[in-house]
Amino acid sequence: MADTSMKVDLATRDRFAALAAARGQSVRAYLAELAVAEENQLALGRATAAFRSAVAQPGIAEAFDREFGGLPVPVRSAGRAA
C-alpha cells in the first residue's frame, strides 16, 4: 500500500494521537478504523432511508403481515416485580 501525507493543524493531530493511544492503536490504524466506521454509518443511513421509503408504500405493511404473520404478541410477566 502506498503512503500519503495529510496536513492537519496541530490540535487535530494531537486529538487523533490521543484518541488512538486511548485505544492502544497507532494513528494510522485508528484513522483506518474510523474511515470504515464512517462508511458503515453512511451505508446504514442509506439502508434506513430505503427501508422507510419501502414501508411507507400503501399496502406494504399489510402484505408483510399476511406473509409473515404480523408482529409477535408481547409476553406479559405474571409475576410481581421485586
C-alpha positions in Angstrom: 0.0 0.0 0.0 1.4 3.4 -0.9 1.6 6.0 1.8 0.5 9.6 1.6 0.5 12.6 3.8 -2.3 14.9 5.0 -1.9 18.3 6.5 -3.9 19.0 9.6 -3.5 21.6 12.3 -1.5 20.6 15.4 -4.6 20.4 17.7 -6.3 18.0 15.3 -3.2 15.9 15.1 -2.9 15.8 18.8 -6.5 14.8 19.2 -6.1 11.9 16.8 -3.0 10.8 18.6 -4.7 10.9 22.0 -7.8 9.0 20.7 -5.6 6.4 19.0 -3.4 6.0 22.2 -6.5 5.6 24.3 -7.5 2.6 22.1 -4.0 1.2 22.0 -3.7 1.9 18.3 -1.4 3.8 16.0 -2.9 6.9 14.4 -2.8 5.1 11.1 -4.8 2.1 12.4 -7.2 4.5 14.2 -7.9 6.5 11.1 -8.4 3.4 9.0 -10.9 2.0 11.6 -12.6 5.4 11.7 -13.0 5.5 7.9 -14.6 2.0 7.9 -16.9 3.0 10.7 -18.0 6.2 8.9 -18.6 4.3 5.7 -20.7 1.8 7.6 -22.7 4.7 9.1 -23.4 6.2 5.7 -24.5 2.8 4.3 -26.8 2.3 7.3 -28.3 5.7 6.7 -29.0 4.9 3.1 -30.5 1.5 4.0 -32.6 3.1 6.7 -34.0 5.7 4.2 -34.7 2.9 1.6 -36.5 0.8 4.3 -38.6 3.8 5.4 -39.5 4.6 1.8 -40.5 1.0 1.1 -42.6 0.5 4.2 -44.4 3.8 3.5 -45.8 2.5 0.3 -49.5 1.7 0.6 -50.2 -2.0 1.4 -46.6 -3.0 2.2 -47.2 -3.4 6.0 -50.4 -5.4 5.3 -48.6 -7.6 2.8 -45.8 -8.2 5.3 -48.3 -9.1 8.0 -50.0 -11.6 5.6 -46.8 -13.2 4.6 -45.1 -13.3 7.9 -48.0 -13.4 10.4 -47.6 -9.9 11.8 -45.7 -8.8 14.9 -45.3 -11.2 17.8 -47.6 -10.7 20.7 -45.7 -9.3 23.7 -45.3 -11.6 26.6 -46.5 -10.1 29.9 -44.9 -11.2 33.1 -47.4 -12.8 35.5 -45.0 -12.3 38.5 -44.6 -9.3 40.6 -41.6 -7.0 40.4 -39.1 -7.5 43.1 
